[in-house]
Amino acid sequence: MYKRIYRKILSAAPGMSYQKNRGYCPCCESDTSFISTSSWFRDNYRCIRCMSIPRERALIAALNKYYPEWAGLRIHESSPNDSSASRLLKNKCRDYTGSQYYRDKPKGEIVSGYINQDLEELTFKDESFDIIITQDVFEHINNPVKAFREIHRTLKKGGAHIFTVPVINRFNKTERWGEFDDSGRIKFFRTPEYHGNPVDPQGSPVTFHWGFDIINLINECTGMETMVEDNYDLSLGLSGRYLEVFVSL
């Protein structure tokens, strides 16, 4: 099976140079090979067993580092997709909750197997979770201050928000890219930009190009201290742009 996946990856870009190396994938917890047929490793440097990409492996590696017994904890993941990281969390964690945001549905209602939740106005009780996971979500949030405060409110003492977000403005301050009005329509201040959304084929509008000042914002609005994991490790398939994992405690 893995030989077929290997051939499929290579056939997607015939004649192109690629990266290939052996290693261990944190997402499928297996010895494997990592392959990329593109120089843009963030979305193309894949595990041939589970097809995970680097930022997913980086998130699970950080989770393993800070909470090695996470499978026995209570975890909430906002906006999971059909990624290897989300599948691992759902399948291995005994008390896992996944949520999506459906603007036109009542908050707290089960929709297509997920709890409908708005990160800016969660319906969960205080101190509900040990860990909250978000993968590339906060570049689409309208009011990040409200969302960070809600995450802090629903975390147990000693809990953590572990998340990825592309730090586009690596050496500059965060820029507001777009804003939703009260009716849910997006107004862009820069060139319109959308990313994939597992529950909306139109995609998610980008509202922020974050800088590392996101760390200061989190501290100012919640008091939480945030560490940044930014590892380059080919043995774990960690290479590419925007692979930072933020751990707020």
N, C-alpha and C positions, 0 to 999 in steps of 0.2 A: 504493500500500500504506500509506504513512504517513498519508494522509488517512483511511483506514479506521481506523487505530489512534487517530488524533486524535478521530474521531467516537465510537469505542468508549469512550475515556477520559471524554469529556464526557457520554455517555449513562449512565455509571455513577452520576452524581449530577446529574440534570437540575435546572435552576433554581438551582443553587448557584454562588456566586462562585468564581473560580479565578484562579490565577497562570499567566501565559503569557508567555514571552519566548524570544527567539532566543539561541543560544550555541553552544558547542563541547563535545561530550561526550567526556571522556577514555576512556570504556569502549568506545564504538564508533568512536572517533577520527574523528568526523564533525561537520560543521555540522548543527545540528538545532534543534528547538524543545523547550522544557521546559514541562510543563503539570502543574498540580495542581488537582483539584476539591475539595480538602480543605485546611483550615488546618494539618493535621498533615503538614508537608512531608516529614518523615523517611521516610515510607513511601508517599507519594503524589505527590511532585514528580518526574515521570518524563520521561525522554527519549523522544520519540515514535518514534525509530528502534530503540533496543534495549531500551527499558522499564527502564533502570537507575534506581536511586533515589539520593538524595544521598550516603549513606554509602559506596556503592560507588564513585561518582565521586571522592569525597574520598580514598579509599584509593589509587586508581590515580593521582590527581594527586600524592599524597605519594610514591608509588613512582617516578613520573617525575622528581620533584624530586631525590630522594636517589640514585637509581640509574637514570639515563636510558638506560643500556645493559643494562637488566635482561633483555631478551629473550635475551641470550647467557649469562646466569648460571644457576646451578642453584637452582631454587625448589621449595620444598615448601609446599603449602597444606593445612592441616588443616580438615576438614569443609567442603569446597567445596559450593556449591549451584548450582542452575541460574540463577545470576545473570550479568549482563553482565560483571561484574568477573572472576568465575571463568572464564567462557568465554574472555575475552581472555587471561588468564594461560595457560590450557591451550593455546590455539591459537597464541599468539605466542611463548611461551617454548620454546626448543628442548630444555630439560632440566627439564621440569616433572613433579612428582610430587604426586598428590592422595591424601589418606587420609581414611577415615571410621573411626568407632569402633563396632564391633559387640561388645558385651560378651560374647556367648555364642560367639564365634568365636576361634580361635587368633590371637594377635598376629603380624603379619607376613604373614598369609595374604591372598591376593587374593580379595576379595568384591565381586561386581558391578562389577568394573573398578577398584576402589580397594584400596589396601593397608590392612589393618586395623591401626590404630595407636591407642594410648592416649597422649595427650599427657603423662600423668604417668609413663609408662614406655615410652618410644620404643625400638624395636628397631634404629634406625639407628645407624651407627658415629659416633664423635666427628668433628666438623668435616665433616659431610656436605654442608651446604648453604650457599649464599651468602645466601639470604633465606628466611625462614619467614613465611608469611602466615596470619593467623587473622582471620576476619570474624565479630564478635559471638559468640565462643566462650567467652571467659573468665568470662562471667556464669553459665556452666553447669559449670565445673570444680569438682571436689570439693576437690582440694588444689592450689591455684595455685602454692605454693612449689615443689612437685615439678615442676609443668608448666613453670614459668619456668626452672628449673634444667636440665631436659631440653632445652628449646629452646636455651638457652645452650650446652649440651654439644655439640649437633649442628650449631651454626653454625660456619662457618669464621671465622678471624680476619679482622676487618673486615666481617663479615656483620651482618645486622640482622633483628630481629623487627619486622615492620610489621603493626599490628593495629588493629581497631576494637573497642570495647566501650562500651556505653551507661553514661556516668557519671551515674547516677541521683542519687547523693548529691553533687551538684556542690559544695555548700558544707559538707559534713559528712564524717565518717569513713565508711569502708566498713562495711557491715553484712553479717553472715552471714545469708542468707535461708533456706538449707536445707542438708541434709547427707545424703550417701548412707551407708548402713550397709554391712557387709561383703558382704551378699547383693545389693547394688545397689538396694535400696529407698530412696526419698527420705523424709526427715523434714523437714518445714517448721517453721521457727521463727516465720514470719510468714505472711500470707495466701498460699496456694499460687499459684504463678505459673509458666506454661509459655510457651516460645517455639517457633516452628516448627523442625522437625528434618528434613533432607532424607532421612534413612534410618529415621525412626520417626514414624508418623502420630500417635502420642500426644504428640509434642512433647518438648522438653528442659526439665526442671525448672530453675528459676532458683535458683542457690546463693549468689549474691552481688549486692548492690547496691553497686557500686563508687563510691568517691570518688577524688579526685586523689591520695590517698595510695598508690594503686597504683604510682605512680612511685617512691616510697620503698621499697616492698616489693620491686620488681624490683631496685633497686640493692642492697638489703641481702642478697638471696639469690643474686644473680649478679654484682654489681659493674658491671652495665651501666648506662649513662646513657640516660635516656629523654627525648626531645623530643616536644612535642605540637603537631600541626598542627591548627588550628581556623580554617579560612578561610570567610569569607562572600564568595561571588563568583557572582553570578547568571549571569555569562557562561559559567561552568562548571556551572551548575545546582547550586550549593552554597548551600543555605539550609535551615534547620530545626534541630531539637533533636538533641543527642547525635551530632554529626558529627565529634567529635575523632578524629584518627588518631594513634596512638602509634608512635614509631620508637625502638626500643631498640638501642643500638650497643655 
